Amino acid sequence: MSDSPSSFSFPHRTPVFTAVVVILCFAAFGWLARRIYVPQASTVEPVAGVLTPVERKTLLAEQRTKEQAAATTYGWVDQSKGVVRLPIDRAIELTVRDLAKK
């Protein structure tokens, strides 16, 4: 038997081709997995009625200012019925005084 290149029945390019195909398959799978599972950054279009965090913070600050003013000042709730709004501290004093009389 001679060891001439024409006597080999196994082609030498097959392992290289197979390795390249396997590597390409792994690369394609990795690309597909990344495409599916990694969230994509995108711009969010404003939706009517939905506030941004800055707008919500401003609105909350305004609401807290109004509540603080209502809790610490006198005012009419319904003047025709004679209902007034008292500061919380004064309302506590009056309640304690009324309960102490009982």
FENUR-V19313 format. One record per residue. RES is the residue in one small letter. PHI is phi in whole degrees, -180 to 180 (none if undefined). D_FIRST is the distance of its C-alpha to the first C-alpha in whole Angstrom. Layout:
BEGIN
res:RES phi:PHI d_first:D_FIRST
res:RES phi:PHI d_first:D_FIRST
END
This chain:
BEGIN
res:m phi:none d_first:0
res:s phi:-107 d_first:4
res:d phi:-102 d_first:7
res:s phi:-77 d_first:9
res:p phi:-60 d_first:12
res:s phi:-75 d_first:12
res:s phi:-88 d_first:9
res:f phi:-74 d_first:11
res:s phi:-100 d_first:14
res:f phi:-96 d_first:16
res:p phi:-73 d_first:19
res:h phi:-79 d_first:20
res:r phi:-84 d_first:23
res:t phi:-61 d_first:24
res:p phi:-64 d_first:25
res:v phi:-68 d_first:27
res:f phi:-61 d_first:29
res:t phi:-63 d_first:30
res:a phi:-62 d_first:31
res:v phi:-65 d_first:33
res:v phi:-64 d_first:34
res:v phi:-64 d_first:35
res:i phi:-63 d_first:37
res:l phi:-64 d_first:39
res:c phi:-64 d_first:40
res:f phi:-63 d_first:41
res:a phi:-64 d_first:43
res:a phi:-65 d_first:45
res:f phi:-65 d_first:46
res:g phi:-63 d_first:47
res:w phi:-62 d_first:49
res:l phi:-65 d_first:50
res:a phi:-63 d_first:52
res:r phi:-65 d_first:53
res:r phi:-63 d_first:55
res:i phi:-82 d_first:56
res:y phi:-95 d_first:57
res:v phi:-91 d_first:59
res:p phi:-66 d_first:62
res:q phi:-98 d_first:63
res:a phi:-76 d_first:66
res:s phi:-142 d_first:68
res:t phi:-84 d_first:72
res:v phi:-104 d_first:74
res:e phi:-80 d_first:77
res:p phi:-62 d_first:80
res:v phi:-108 d_first:82
res:a phi:-61 d_first:85
res:g phi:91 d_first:87
res:v phi:-104 d_first:84
res:l phi:-94 d_first:85
res:t phi:-77 d_first:83
res:p phi:-57 d_first:83
res:v phi:-66 d_first:86
res:e phi:-65 d_first:88
res:r phi:-65 d_first:88
res:k phi:-64 d_first:89
res:t phi:-64 d_first:92
res:l phi:-63 d_first:93
res:l phi:-65 d_first:93
res:a phi:-63 d_first:95
res:e phi:-63 d_first:97
res:q phi:-64 d_first:98
res:r phi:-66 d_first:98
res:t phi:-64 d_first:101
res:k phi:-63 d_first:103
res:e phi:-65 d_first:102
res:q phi:-63 d_first:104
res:a phi:-65 d_first:107
res:a phi:-67 d_first:108
res:a phi:-82 d_first:107
res:t phi:-121 d_first:110
res:t phi:-129 d_first:112
res:y phi:-85 d_first:115
res:g phi:-177 d_first:115
res:w phi:-87 d_first:116
res:v phi:-90 d_first:114
res:d phi:-146 d_first:117
res:q phi:-68 d_first:120
res:s phi:-66 d_first:122
res:k phi:-95 d_first:121
res:g phi:79 d_first:122
res:v phi:-97 d_first:118
res:v phi:-117 d_first:117
res:r phi:-107 d_first:114
res:l phi:-109 d_first:114
res:p phi:-64 d_first:112
res:i phi:-59 d_first:110
res:d phi:-61 d_first:112
res:r phi:-67 d_first:116
res:a phi:-64 d_first:115
res:i phi:-67 d_first:114
res:e phi:-60 d_first:117
res:l phi:-66 d_first:119
res:t phi:-66 d_first:117
res:v phi:-63 d_first:117
res:r phi:-62 d_first:121
res:d phi:-66 d_first:122
res:l phi:-72 d_first:120
res:a phi:-70 d_first:122
res:k phi:-71 d_first:125
res:k phi:-79 d_first:124
END
